[in-house]
Amino acid sequence: MTFRDLNLKKPLWNALDDLGYNTPTTIQSAGFNVMISGKDTIGIAQTGTGKTLAYLLPCLCMWEFSKEPHPQILIIVPTRELVAQVVSEAEKLTTYMNVAVGGVYGGTNMNTQASMVLQGLDILVGTPGRILDLAKSGSLQLKHVKKVVIDEVDETLSLGFRPQLLNIFEFLPTKRQQMVFSATLSEEVSMFLDEYLIAPVRVEAARAGLPLDKIDQTGYRVPNFLSKITLLRHLIQQTETSSKILVFVSSRALADILFEEIEASFADTIGIIHSNKGQNFRFEAVQKFQTGAIRILIATDLIARGIDVTDVSHVINFDIPESPENYIHRIGRTGRADKNGIAITFVSKKDESALLAIQELMQQQLLFTKVTDDIAFTNELLEFEKPKVAIPVKAIKSPTNENKGLSFHEKKAKNKKVNVRYDHKKAMHEKYGKPKKKRQK
Ligand code: AMP
């Protein structure tokens, strides 16, 4: 099957030719007819399986020229990096179409984005918060939206984003086609989708939650942070210089510590990205990793989803991910576009339950590799790893009422005064006796 077999518009075929794409991927061919029929769709697909084009192609086929300057197609994604990526894909596909594409996201000046939106857009890609702010401010009109795509839906619909998303729905016309995509679908999000999608058709490129076969997964038992650094250094040194290594760490603070520890060893070839970094720094880090200017990127789960960096050869889970779904998303950054990938996970004693959850979701055991003798682990723990010492609380007997005793000084004379309320009725009663009742005439 080629793209000519899909009922696309000529400008789209031309753009695909320019990109050198001939054959639709599974999700692209399986999803096309469902989406073009106007039905609500749930697409289960890893990034790297061509899911962005899978929804962009039918959306662009259904797009109609309109004099209205307001978007017809709304694409909601969870991160700023994904906004940039989807905008870039949409721009490439619309080279031969008169379609204006724009991206909006938080952390940058809203006025600049508002004026871009006011100039007129056909496709708007954005993160939930900023879309909502623009809609509330009146710069963005959503009543002409016909197609809504929610990408990485189980992240975009996670509790953090949900209120904003529900609020966006209120600005949208009730008659709209909705398409949602993700590699994983938690039960909770499935229940939410049941409520918001109308008789959705499910299209799957691979079974939800299963990693791609092309990814070789292995685990290492490592006792603590410093030992993990030793092993990481060793593993990186063993890889070829052409390899691209994405290292996931559980928090921004730990990412910073790790970066400081190993930056010197890998000089200009290492970078870092997390949500505490400025937006330009973040875009630049992904860009440098994409072009190969750096070959090691230390990251938090900020870029676990959706980000498409060419030729990531290794994903190293320096810390095991907290949710098993994120394991699937993280390792899905490698083994893309028919390449093979290697996923390595460091597991310490406290990670056993997280490991079990991952194995259950994948329906397979993680195989472990033994650490060779030349790698010396340490027992030393960094401050944050040390078990918290409970401070014994000294039992202090609280004073009871009986022990209270008298107040320690005498009241001043003025404070001894007792306020007496003058009761006129009572005084009259005492002076003249009981009042006589008026008799009825
Ligand atoms: P995605 O899953 O949307 O992140 O896409 C992963 C990568 O595959 C992107 O770089 C796409 O441009 C590329 N891609 C998407 N569809 C195709 C296709 N049919 N043939 C070749 N490459 C594709």
Residues whose N, C-alpha, C, O or C-beta is under 5 A from the ligand:
A	BS01	AMP	Y21 T23 P24 T25 Q46 T47 G48 T49 G50 K51 T52 L53 G306 D308
